[in-house]
Amino acid sequence: MSYQIPSSPVVSETEEKKSRFICWLGPVENKAAFQQQLETVRAQYPDASHHCTALVIGNPSNPEVMQADDDGEPGGSAGRPMLELLLKQGVGNVGAIVTRYFGGTKLGVGGLMRAYRGAVGAALQDIPLQPFVPLMHVLVRCDFAQEARLRFLVGRHLGNCGQVEYASNVTVPVSLPEDQWSQLQAQLLAENFQVLDDQ
């Protein structure tokens, strides 16, 4: 099943009864990268009351990683509504961090749920999304004279060549959309390129 992923991060701000809610919403590949982004946001807003989070890695209909954190807000009032909205909207490989500056009026659990969900909803309105395209990674070996042809073929199949290893021949890591692999593989074999492995 296809799903959407963010192509770049956004920051948006909402207000509820004088409390400010600043939402960072952006692409995330793994938990470590999300944790690093959270530390960046905490450093940017060190005097904030809370930094609540939601994370979805993989397909939102069956995520590899799914987590939420209320960061001191009443249980289930912040991270969970944020997470539920991301899942409902079908967005994967995404992290949300909502920073709250308390405005002096308690919102209650229901009010907090609406405010945190609203902060993520506002950011979702602004974020550029793109379809997730699963990539495949292979190593291809060829002669020096074939390297330019390999790069041409890979580019024609919407792929990219990575850091080349030069020795007695050329070894090139290739990344491309999975649905392009069978065509490229047939062409590579027909032109005597050596496919080393599917990584």
C-alpha positions in Angstrom: 0.0 0.0 0.0 1.3 3.4 -0.9 1.5 6.3 1.6 2.7 9.8 1.9 5.9 11.1 3.5 7.1 14.6 4.1 9.6 16.0 1.7 10.8 18.8 4.0 10.1 20.0 7.5 7.7 22.8 8.5 7.2 24.8 11.7 3.8 26.3 12.5 2.3 28.0 15.6 -1.1 27.9 17.1 -2.6 29.5 20.2 -5.2 28.2 22.7 -6.2 30.4 25.7 -2.8 32.3 25.6 -0.8 29.0 25.5 1.5 28.9 22.5 1.9 25.6 20.6 4.9 25.5 18.2 4.9 22.4 16.0 7.9 21.0 14.2 6.8 18.4 11.7 9.2 16.7 9.3 10.7 13.7 7.7 12.4 11.1 10.0 14.2 8.0 8.9 14.8 6.5 12.4 14.4 7.0 16.1 18.0 8.3 16.6 17.4 11.1 14.0 14.2 12.0 15.7 15.8 12.1 19.1 18.5 14.4 17.6 15.8 16.7 16.2 14.0 16.7 19.6 17.3 17.9 21.3 17.6 20.6 18.7 14.1 21.8 19.4 14.6 21.7 23.2 17.8 23.8 22.7 15.9 26.2 20.6 13.1 26.6 23.1 14.8 25.9 26.5 12.2 27.7 28.6 9.1 26.0 27.2 6.8 24.1 29.5 6.6 20.9 27.4 8.0 19.2 24.2 5.5 16.5 23.3 6.2 14.1 20.5 4.7 11.6 18.0 6.7 9.4 15.6 5.7 7.1 12.8 8.3 5.2 10.9 7.2 3.1 7.9 3.8 2.6 6.5 1.2 4.2 8.8 -1.2 1.4 8.3 1.4 -1.0 9.8 4.3 1.1 11.2 7.7 -0.3 12.0 7.9 2.2 14.8 5.1 4.2 16.4 5.5 6.2 19.6 4.1 9.1 21.5 5.3 11.1 24.5 3.3 13.5 26.7 6.4 15.1 28.3 4.7 15.8 31.6 1.3 16.7 30.3 -1.6 14.5 31.7 -1.4 11.0 30.3 -2.8 10.6 26.8 -3.5 14.3 26.4 -0.7 15.3 24.0 1.4 12.7 22.3 -1.4 10.2 21.6 -3.7 12.6 19.8 -0.8 13.8 17.8 0.1 10.2 16.8 -3.5 9.3 16.0 -3.8 12.3 13.6 -0.6 11.3 11.8 -1.9 7.8 11.4 -5.4 8.9 10.3 -3.9 11.2 7.7 -1.8 8.3 6.3 1.6 10.0 6.8 4.7 7.8 7.4 8.4 8.4 8.1 7.3 11.5 10.0 8.0 13.0 13.4 6.0 15.7 15.2 7.3 17.8 18.1 4.9 20.3 19.7 6.5 22.8 22.1 4.1 24.4 24.5 4.5 27.7 26.3 1.9 27.8 29.1 -0.3 30.9 28.9 -1.7 30.9 32.4 -5.0 29.1 31.8 -5.4 25.4 32.4 -6.9 23.7 29.3 -8.1 20.4 30.9 -7.4 17.1 29.3 -10.0 17.6 26.5 -8.6 21.1 25.7 -5.1 19.8 25.7 -6.0 17.0 23.3 -7.7 19.5 20.9 -4.8 21.9 21.2 -2.0 19.4 20.5 -4.0 17.7 17.7 -4.7 21.2 16.3 -1.1 22.1 16.3 -0.2 19.0 14.3 -3.2 19.6 12.0 -2.0 23.1 11.2 1.5 21.8 10.3 0.0 19.1 8.2 -1.8 21.8 6.2 1.6 23.4 5.3 3.9 20.4 4.9 4.8 19.2 1.4 4.1 15.5 1.0 5.2 13.1 -1.6 4.5 9.4 -2.3 6.8 6.9 -0.5 8.9 5.0 -3.1 10.6 1.9 -1.8 14.2 1.8 -2.9 16.4 -1.1 -3.7 20.2 -1.1 -3.3 22.6 -3.2 -5.4 26.3 -3.2 -6.2 27.4 -3.3 -9.9 30.9 -4.0 -11.1 32.1 -3.0 -14.5 35.2 -1.9 -16.5 36.3 1.7 -16.4 35.0 2.2 -20.0 31.5 1.1 -18.9 31.1 3.5 -16.0 29.6 6.3 -18.0 27.1 3.9 -19.6 26.2 2.5 -16.2 25.5 6.0 -14.8 23.3 6.7 -17.9 21.3 3.5 -17.5 20.8 4.1 -13.7 19.7 7.6 -14.2 17.3 6.5 -16.9 15.7 4.2 -14.4 15.3 7.0 -11.8 18.2 5.7 -9.7 21.4 7.2 -8.2 25.0 6.0 -8.1 26.8 6.2 -4.8 30.5 6.4 -3.8 32.4 4.5 -6.5 35.2 2.1 -5.6 38.1 2.1 -8.1 40.4 -0.9 -8.2 41.2 -3.1 -11.2 37.6 -2.4 -12.2 34.8 -0.1 -10.9 32.3 -1.1 -8.2 29.3 1.2 -8.0 26.6 1.2 -5.3 23.2 1.8 -7.0 19.9 2.9 -5.5 16.7 2.9 -7.5 13.0 2.5 -7.1 12.1 -1.2 -6.7 9.7 -1.1 -9.6 12.5 -0.1 -11.9 14.9 -3.0 -10.9 13.7 -5.8 -13.3 14.1 -3.6 -16.4 17.5 -2.3 -15.3 18.8 -5.7 -14.3 17.9 -7.2 -17.7 19.7 -4.3 -19.4 22.8 -4.7 -17.2 23.0 -8.4 -17.8 22.5 -8.0 -21.6 25.4 -5.5 -21.6 27.8 -7.7 -19.5 27.7 -5.7 -16.2 28.2 -7.8 -13.1 25.5 -7.4 -10.4 27.2 -8.4 -7.2 24.3 -8.5 -4.7 21.0 -7.2 -3.7 21.8 -5.3 -0.5 
